C-alpha cells in the first residue's frame, strides 16, 4: 500500500506496526484507526506471527493520541461526542478493546506517548521506552475523558490515588518515573531502543507460541478471580496447548540439548 497512515511489515515471526504520521506526532485520526484494525486482524490471523511490535515513526513521539484537529472538524459538523470505548467508531475493536488478543504486543515508545498514545501503550503487554519518553493523559484539561481505557488501566496498575493524580490533572510522567511505577519494562537511551526491543522479541519468539498465549490468557483472565477459581478455570489457549505437540517438543529438546522446533504457531 502507498500513502498509508500505518506501516506494516513482518520478519522472523515478528510483525512491526508503525504509526506513520510523524508530521503530526503520529496523531490518531479515523483513517489511522481503520488501517490499524485491518493490521491487527492480520496479526491475529497469520499463524507465522508470534509477536507484534507497535511503534511510532520519527524520534519525537510514539503518538500524541486523538487527532484534535479532526475532532474539531467533526464537532463543527455536529458529529456525536465520543465517550468510553470505540464501539461504532472507525477501527473497532481497537487494540485497546481487543481483550482476547492472544499474541503478545510490545510497545516501542520514543518521545511523547500522550492521551490515546499512552492508552495504546498501556494496552500492550510489554513497554520498552527510551529515556526521553514522556507519558500522560491530558484529557481532563481538554474537556474530554480517556475513552480508550487509560483511566481503567492506569488505576489497575497504580495505587488509585496516584492514578487519579495523573488522570485529574493531566500531569506528565517521565520514562524513569513510569519505570519506577512498574508501567514500563525497560528504559534505555534512544540509540539502544531498537536493540532492547529486539532482545524482547527474540526471547518471545524463542518461547513456545502456545505456552505464551496460554500464559497471557490465563494471567489476564484471572486478575480479578479468587485464587482457587483461577486454578480451576479452563482456559481456551491452555486447552490447545495440552492437545499440541510443543509441550512434548520442549522437554525433548531440553533432554537432547538442542533448540526446540515449535510447530503449533
N, C-alpha and C positions, 0 to 999 in steps of 0.2 A: 504494500500500500504506500501511497505518497501523501504528503501533506497531512500526516496523522498527528493527533494530539498525544498519542502514546506510542512509543517504540517497543517492539516485542521481538525477542529472539530466543533461541534455545541452543544450549550447548552442554553436552555431557550430563544429561538428566536435570539440568537447571534451566528454568525459564526466567529470563531477565525482562522485567516490565519497568519501563522508564517513562515517567511523566515528562512530556517533551514540549513544554511551553516556557522555556527559560526567560523569555522576554517579559513575561508577567509573573515570574517567580512560581511557575508551574501551578497557577490557579486552576481550580476545577470548575469548568463550565459543563453544560449539559452534554455537549459533544464528547468531552473527555470521559464523562461517566458512561456514555453509551459504548465507547470504544473499550473502556476497562471491563465492562460487563461481558463483552464478547471474548476478551482475553482470559478472564477468569473462568469462563465456560470451557475454553480450550485447555487451560491448565488442568482443570479437573478431569477433562475427558481424555487427555493424552496419557496413555499408560507409561510412556517413556519419561515423563516429567515427574521427578520426585520432590523437588523443592522449587519455590519461586523466590525471586529477589525483587523487591519493589524499591525503586529509587527515583530521583528527580534529576533532570538534565541541568547542567551548569553547576557552578560552585556557590551559588547564593541561597538556594532554597531546595529543600525536599518538596514542599508545597506550602503555600500560604492559605490553602483552603478555598472556600467558595469564591468564585469569580464575582466580586461585588458589583462590578460594572454591569455584568449580565443581570444580576439580581435587581439592580436599579432599573434597568430597562423593562424587566418583567413586572416590577411593581408599577411602573408608569403605565403599562398596558392593562393593569388590573388583574394580573395573574394571582392565583391563590397563594397565600403565605405558606411557607414550609414550617414543619414542626418536627417532632421526634420521628425518626425513621424515614426511609426513602420510598416506601410503597406508593406506586402511582407516579413516581418521578423517573426521569430517564436513567437507565442503567440499573434499575432494581432487579434482583437484590445486589446492592453494592457490597464490596468486601466487608464493610462494617456490619453487614447483616447476613453474611454467609456463615451462619453459625455451624453448619455441618461441613465446612471446608476441611477436607481430610489431610491435605498435603501442607507441610509447614511453609510459612511465608516469612522471609527475612526482610526487615526494613533497613535500607541503606540510607541513613539520614546525614546530609551535609547542609549546613545553613539552616534557614528557617523551616520549622515544622509547626505551623500555626493553624488554629481553627480546624477545618476539615483535614488539613495535612497532618496535624497531631493525631486526630481521630483515626486516620488511616494507619499511622504508625502503631497506635495502641491496639488496632485490630490485628496486627501481625503477631507472630509467635516469638520472634527474636528481633531485637532492635540493636543495630550497630551504628554508632554515631561518631562523627568527627568532633573534635573538641571545640569547634566553632558552631556546633549545632545549638539552636535555641528553640525551646518548646513553649507553647502557650495556647490557651483557649480564650480568645478575646471577645467572644460572642456577647457577653453581658454589656460590654462597652459600646456595642453596636445595636442594642435593642433586639438581639437575637438569642437563640439558645443553641448549645452544642448538640444539634439534632442527629448527628451521626454516631452518637453513643459516647462522646467524650466524657460527659458527666458520669454516666453509668460506669464506664470502665475505670475512670480515674478514682472514683470512690470505692471501687473494689480492690484497687492496687495500693492505695494510700489510706492512712487514717482519715476519717471523714472530715475532721476539721482542717487538715492540710489540703485535702482535695477541694473543699469549699473555699478555702482561702484563694486558691488559684482560679477557681471557676467564677466566683462572685466579683473578682477584681480584674480579671484578665492579665494578671501578673505573669511574667515570663520566667522560665527557669533555664539555667544553663545546662549543658550536657553533663557537667560534673555533678550538678545538683540532681539531675534525673538519674544518674548512675547511683548516687548515694541513696536515693529513694527506692532503688531497685526497679526503676522503669526501663532502664537501658542495660543491655548485656555487656557491651564493651564500648569504651570511648578511646579513640586513638587520634593522632594527628591526621590532618586531611590526606597527606601523602601515603598513609598506611591504611586508609579506609578500605580500598578495594582488596588489599591483601587480607585484611581481617575478615571481610565478608566472604572471601574465597575459602578461608580456613573453616568458617562455619558451614558453608555449603558442602565442602569436601567431607567434613565429618558427618553431615546429614545424609549425603549420598552413600557414604560408607555403611551406614546403618541399614538394617533390613527394612524395606519400604512398608511392609505390613505391620511390623513392630512399631515403627514411627507413627503410623496412622492409628493403630490401636491404642498406643500410649496417649497420643494427643486427644483422641476422642474420650477415653476414659477419664483423663485428668480434668478436662474442661466440663464434661457432663456431670462429674461428681462433686464439683466445688461446693455446692450448697447441700449435699447429701450428708446424713449421718454416716459415720464410718462403716457401720455394719451394712448399711444399704449399698454403699459404694462397692463393697466386696461382693455382694450378692446380685448386683445388677448385671444383666447381659448386655454387652456392647457389640454393635454390628461388626466393627473392624476387628475386634478380638475374635469373634466367631470365624471371620475369614482367615485370620492368622492361624487359628487352630486347625483349619482344614487345609492350609497351604503347606508347601514344601520347605519354605525358608527356615522354619523352626528346626527342621532336621539338618538342612544345609549349614546353618550357622554353627551348630555343635560339631558336625562332621569336619568342617573346615578348621575349626579350632584344634580338633584332635589331630588332623593331618598337617597342621602348621602351614596353612595356606590361606589366601584371601577367599572369602566366600563368593559364590556366584549366585546372586539373587535372581529369582525368576518371577516372583509374584509382584511385579511392578507394573 
